[in-house]
Each structure stands twice: as C-alpha cells, then as structure tokens.
Amino acid sequence: MFEFYDVEQNTDAWLQLRAGKLTSSNLGKVMANYGKAFGDPAKKLAVQIAIEQITGKPQESGYSNDHMDRGHEQEPIARMKYEDEMFCSVTNGGFFGSDFIGCSPDGLVNDNGVIEIKSVIASVHFANIMRGGVDPAYKWQCAGNVKFTSRDWIDFISYSAEFPEDKQLYIYRLYAENLSAEFEQIDIRIAEFNELVETTKHKILNSNYLILNAEQKAA
C-alpha cells in the first residue's frame, strides 16, 4: 500500500523518504535486460539501497549538473504552460511510498492524473515530437509513476524553451488501462531486484572486512 507525503522534491525530508527504496526514476536501470541478469547499473543501485536500508540514511547528495539545473529552473514554467494548455490545475506531486517502492511525480492533476516534465534541449524536443509517444529513456519512470500512484493516466511533457512559443510543449498521455503488460513486468522485476538487495545486504553485514597482507601476517 502506497502512502502519500506532501513534501517538496529535493528537500532533506524528500531525500529521507526515498532512502532505502527503489524509486520510479531508477526503474529503468532495473527493467533493463528484462528476463536476463541485472546489469551493472542495477547492481550499483542495489548496493546504494542496501546501505541506505542498513544505515537509515540517504546516499543521494545535492549533486547537480547543467541539465539538472535547467530542469529545476524551467519546470515551473512548463507546468504553468501545461495548466494553460490543458485548462487544469496541477498540485504538488509529493512522494508516494511503500516499504520498498517510491515515486515522485512532478504534479498531480485532479484525482486521476499525474504529470512528468522533462526540460530538454531543442534537438531532444524535436526528436520527441517526431517520434511520438514517450521518450524511451523515461518509459519505465512514467509507467512506474502511474502504477505506484494508482492514477488513471500520466502526461509525459517535453518542454524546450528554445522552440517557438507555441511549440515549446509536447504532451503525450499514457493510460493505466493500456499498461497491464508493463505493470506485470514491473512486478516480476521488482521482486527479483528486492532479492538482489537482500542478498547484497547479507554480504555487507556478514563479510569479514579485516584483510591482512602477507607482511602483516608474517609479523
């Protein structure tokens, strides 16, 4: 069962809520190679989550780069444009969490929708428009957000300030009723990933970290 927390993203409280959980923003790492062994990104994520569960402290930091900074600065603008375009009000996405899973949609729409905003450069925005659908890089994040919030739909929003004023938003809606296959795959993969995290925790807690080199042993 998922509980909703009305917190602001990127705050200390938000980071603490995410600690020890697989979040939808990282779901793509877990879903990669579905049906096969986990890759290195998923294995590294399992170590991070295992340590967070052991210590109770988030391993994520305040690290940012130009791409992230652009997203933080432009997201409110994209949200306002979306509200004007769709004639709706968007409220805080907060954090939805269970014992092991969590997600932070960029906003809630009425009682049945969520949004995920990506502020991108012009070439990426153009690719999104030409491709149609959701950017493959965010497919699993969007599917996870609509599944974990138990909402009816999610709007994937691509925003580029570099485009002409009336072309800056690209919106594509995914409906939960059309994602049953993806939801089933997510459930299967999460169960497998949870086992990986538990195995990783066991190794961390039960390994012998006192390793003597040959000279120390001889002494």
N, C-alpha and C positions, 0 to 999 in steps of 0.2 A: 504494500500500500504506500503510495507516494503522498508526502505531506508538503504543503506549500508554505514557503517562507518569504515574506515580503521584504526582501533585502535588496540593496543596490549592488550591481555587479562590480567586481574588482575591489570591494572593501574587505577589511580584515574578517568581518563576520561572514561574508560570502565565501572567502577562501577557506575558512574553518568548516563551513558546511560541506564543501567539496572534498575535504580531506578524507582519504581512505575510500573514495567512491570512484567508480567508472562513470564518467560524465559523457553526455552525448557528443561534446566537442572532440572527445578522443575515441569515439565509437568506430571511426573509420580505420584506426590502427588495429582494432580488434577484429573487425569484419574483413580486413584484407586477407587474401588467401583462404576465403571461406571453404571449409571442407578439408583443409590441409593444416599442417602445423603452423603455429603462430610465428610471425616474422620478428626480426629484432625490435622494431618499434613497439610491438605489443609486449615483448619480453621486458623491455626497459620500463614500460608503463607499469607492468606487474610489480617490478621492484619498487617503483615510486609509491604505488598504492599500498604495498605490503609494509613499507617503512612508515607510511602515514597511519596505517591501522595499528602498528605496534606503538608508535610514539604519541599518536593522537594529535600530531602537528602537521600542518600543510607543508609540502615540499616546494610548492609553487612560490615564486618570488614576484617582485614588482617589475621584472624584466619587460622591456618593451622595445620595439623597433619602429622604423618609419611606417611600415604597413599597419602595425597595431595602433600607432598614434593617429594615423589618418582615420582609421575606423572609429576610434573613440571620439574624435573631433566631428566627424561627419555623420555619425549615426543619428544624433538628434535631428539633423536637417532631413535626412532620409525618412525618418519616422514622421515628421510633420508633412512632408510631401505625400507620403503614403496615406496619412489621415485625410488630406485634402482630396487625393485621387479616389479613395475608396469610401469617402463620406462616413468615417468611423472615428472612434477614439481608441487610442492604444494606452493600456496601463502597464505598470511595471511587470516585467516577466519574472522577477524574483528568482527563487530556486525551488525546484521540485526534487525531493529526495526520499529514497527508501534506505534500507540498511546498506545496500551495495551500489545502488544506481542513483544518478542525479542528472539534472539538466537545468540550463538557464536560458530559456527563450528570450529573445530581445524585446518581446512585448506580448501582452495578451489582448485579444480582440473579442469584446463581448464575452459570452460564456462558452463559446465553442471554437475559437480560433487562436492561433499563435503566429508570430512572425519571426523570421530570421533574416537579419540585414547584413549584407556584405558590401562594404565600401571598397570599390575596386578601381584600378586604372582603366583608361579608355579601351585598351586592347582586350582586356578581360571582359569588360562590359559588352563590347561588340561581339565577342565570342559567345557570351551567354545569350544574347539576343538571336544570333544566327543559329545556335544550336537548338534553342528551345528547351523547355524542361528546366530541371535543376542542375546547376553546375555539379558534375560528377564528384568533385572534391568535397562537396558538402551533402551528398546524397544521404549518407548514414546519419549525419548530425540532424538533418531535417526529419528523417524517419524516426529517429530516437526522440526528438522533441515532441512530435505529435503523439507518439506511443506513450511516453512517460508522463505527459500531461493529461492524457485521456481526452484530448480535444478532438474535434471532428476534422479539422484541417489545419494546414500550415501554409503561409505565404512565404515563398523564398523571394527575397528582394535584393536585386543587384542595383547598386547606386554608383554613378560616376559623375562627379561634379564637372568633369572635363567635357561632357557631352552637352549639346544644346539643351536649353532649359526644359523644353517639353519632351526630351528623350532621356532624361537622367535616371528615370526609374524603369526597371524591368521587373515585372511581378509574375510569378508562376505559382499556382495553388496546387498543393497535393492534398488529396482526401484520404483520411484514415481507412475508409472502406475499400480503397484500392491498394492498400499496402499490407494486406494479410500475409502474403508470401514473405515480404521483408520482415514483418513482425515475428513470424515464426523462425526465420533465420537468426534474428537478433536474440530471441530467447535461447536458442540452441548454443549460439556462440558465447553468450554471456555466462551460461552455465559452465562451459569449457574454460572460459577465462577466469571465472571465480576459482576453479580448481587450480589453475596456474598460480593465482595469487596466494592461495592457501599453501601450496607446495613451496612457493618462494618464501613465505613467512616461516615455514617449518625449517627451511635451510638456514635462514638468517638467525633464528633463535637457537638452533641446535648445532651449528658449526663451531669448530674449535678455531678461534682466531689467534691462538698463541702458536706461532710458527718460528722455530729456531733454525738459524742457518748452520752450516757444517761447523764453523769455528766456534759458535756458541755451544753446540752440542759437545764438541771435543773438550771445551773448557770445563 
